[in-house]
Amino acid sequence: MSLISRRGRTLPWLAVALSLVGCAATTSRPTAVEANLTTKAVGYLDAASVPASLALVPAPPVAGSAGFALDEQVSQEARALRGTPRFSQATHDAELGFPKGANQFSCAIDLDVDAQRTPALYRLLERSRIDASAATRTAKKHHQRPRPFMVNGEPTCTPQDEAGLRRNGSYPSGHTSIGWAWALLLSEIVPDRADAIIARGRNYGESRLVCNVHWQSDILEGRFMGAAAVARLHDNPAFQRDLLAARREITVARAQGAHSSRDCAAEEAVLKVRPASAL
């Protein structure tokens, strides 16, 4: 057999070997942050790009401080809403799992979101949810702040979650970070609905007060970290593609006469109820 013939046979194997080397190099790079074991979705940001919450937020208010006095005042006002429609709304707002979580802002944008009719928007909300949550994780783990229900001994709106919440620090609020990130992103996608969307972002975080699982200062710093996550997302090419595609999807959906299927007037009325001292 000639040398050329032998080389001809070995070249395909060489190509395979090189491709495997390339794969190994690719997998060694930082990957996007994973949500948890129950979802296959990943965030847009790799671990190095997630905002550094421990460096960005101050320590939570301590007992005896003016900040903690406000936390206690707001918590008391929020707990007084137990048993009202606002408490029921807080229970609904606690749901972040998809597909249900995709429609937390359905009334604000006046459109139902699902993976079939608005796939880019659905994907953008799910993946940004993971990034906004990751943006609070380091500070949560470091401070391990006890949640209100652990201090006041009163029930939450999601008793089935309490065991897990006890192991997860209260500060800053991950739900609020996600809700505020969504509010900022959706305001870009549907600018003519921006006021309703931003209002929904605020009261989405306030639902965590009513639920008795977060303090006021948790909510404020959650908004801060949600905004930090959005700032990082805008430098991500995959996010930018989904953002543009989501705008096109909403334009098409509106042209077809699509609207939210919820009772938005009732939801809006309920969400106007809030703890009087909440910022």
Salt bridges, closest charged atoms under 4 A:
ASP71 OD2 - ARG145 NH2 2.78
ASP93 OD1 - ARG200 NH2 2.66
ASP110 OD2 - HIS259 ND1 2.66
ASP114 OD2 - ARG117 NH2 2.68
GLU154 OE1 - ARG79 NE 3.13
GLU154 OE1 - ARG82 NH2 2.95
GLU188 OE2 - HIS234 NE2 2.71
GLU188 OE1 - ARG247 NH2 3.82
ASP192 OD2 - ARG254 NH2 3.05
GLU206 OE2 - ARG202 NE 4.00
GLU206 OE2 - ARG274 NH2 2.38
ASP218 OD1 - ARG145 NH1 2.79
ASP218 OD2 - HIS214 ND1 3.18
ASP242 OD1 - ARG123 NH2 2.84
GLU267 OE1 - ARG262 NH1 3.45
